[in-house]
């Protein structure tokens, strides 16, 4: 095998992974949106992602969220405004920054949804056993970390 053949094979793997991730993401987003709608909680997937992050990382700020979730600060700002308007989060000024905390209403909603949504997400990966799932999680975390540090 020549080096150019090996290079093409690497490109094919990368392209196949990209295409698979996009397809899985679209399908999962569609199914997750429906699952959230079934809860009748008036919260969408991006809002739930932010609420989850804030519940799991209280005292975070807008910039940290944007970096960790790979979205713009403007996008985060719009989503935070809606979450605050609905009483799910609150902002507290600490020094020169605004720290974000879940309200009791936000924690309650997160608690109601997170367990069921976690089981739903686990069912999305039924084809993988626990060891494979852990390996996939580690590999995706490695790729994410590499790109978050750029």
N, C-alpha and C positions, 0 to 999 in steps of 0.2 A: 504494500500500500504506500503510495506516495504521500508526501506531506500535504499536497493540495487536496488529495482525497480525504485525508484525516481532517483537514480544515473544513471541508464541505460537510463531513459527518458532524462535526461540532456545531456548525451553523444549523444543520437540520435538527439536531437535538434542541438547540436553543429556540429555534422557530417552533418546533413541535410543543415545547414546554410553554412558550408564550401563547400559542393558539389554545392549548388545553386550559391554561389559567384564565384566559379571557372567556372561554365558553363556560367554564365552571363558575367564574365570577358572575356572569350574566344570569345563569340559571339560579345560582344561590341567591343573588340579589332579588330576583323575581319571587322565589319561594319565601325568602325572609320577609319581603314586603307583605306578602299574603299572610304569613304567620303573625306579623305585627297587627295587620288589619283584623285578624281573627280575635285579637285581644281587645279590640275596641278601645284603644288607649289614646288615639289621636296623636301618635308619634310615628315618625317615619324612620327608615333605616339610618340615614346620616345623623339624625337627632339622637337615636338610640346609641349609636356608636360613641357620640360625644358624652351622653349621659353615663354610659358604661365606663368610659375613660375617667370621667370626673369622680364617679363612685369608687373606682378602683385606685385612683390617684388624687385624693382630696388635696386641696391647696395648690393644684396645678395652675398654670396660667395659659392664656391664649396662644402664646408663642410655642410653648412646650407641646400643646395639643396639635398645633399645625405641623410641627416637625414630626411628632410620633405617628400621626395619622396621614401624613403625606398630603395635606391639603393646604390651601392658601389661608392666611390670617383673615382675609376678607370673608371667605367661606365660613370659617370658624365663627367669625363675628356675627354673621347672619343667623347661624344655627344657635349660638349662645343666646342671642336676643330672644329667639322664639322659646327656648327652654326656660329662660328667666321669666318671660311674659306668662308662661303657663305654670310657673311656680315650682319647676323641677330643680332649679339651681339658684344659687345666690352668689354675688360677687362681694368680696371683702377686700378693702384696701389694706395692704400690708407693706409698709414702706412706700416704695415708688411703683409697686405693681399691684394689679388686681388679681387676687387669688380666687379660685372657683371652688365652690363646695356644693354638694347635693343638699337639697332641703329634705325634710322628712318625707314630703310628698314624692320627691325624686328617688329617694332611697326605697320607698315603698313600691313605686312603679318598677324600679330596677329589680328589686327582690321578686316581685310577681312574675316578671318576664324572663329574667336571666336563666333561671333553672330550666324552664320549658324550652327556651330558645337554645340553650346549651345542648339539651337532649335532641332538639331538632337538628342542630348543626352536626352533632355526633352522627345522627342517622344519615346525613349527607355523605359521610365517609364510611359507610357500612362495609364497603369492599376491602377496607384495611383493618388488620388486627391492631391491637394496642401498640405493639412494637413498631409496626409500620407507621402508624399514626404519629407516634413519638418521633420517629426518624423524619417524617415529612415536616412536622412542626419544627424540629431542629434545623433542617435544611432551609425552610422558608425564613426562619428567624435569622439565619446566617446571611441570606441574600438581602433581606430587609435591612439588617444592620449595616451591611456594606454600602447600601444606597443611602441610608439615612446619614452616614458619615461623610458623604460627598458634598 
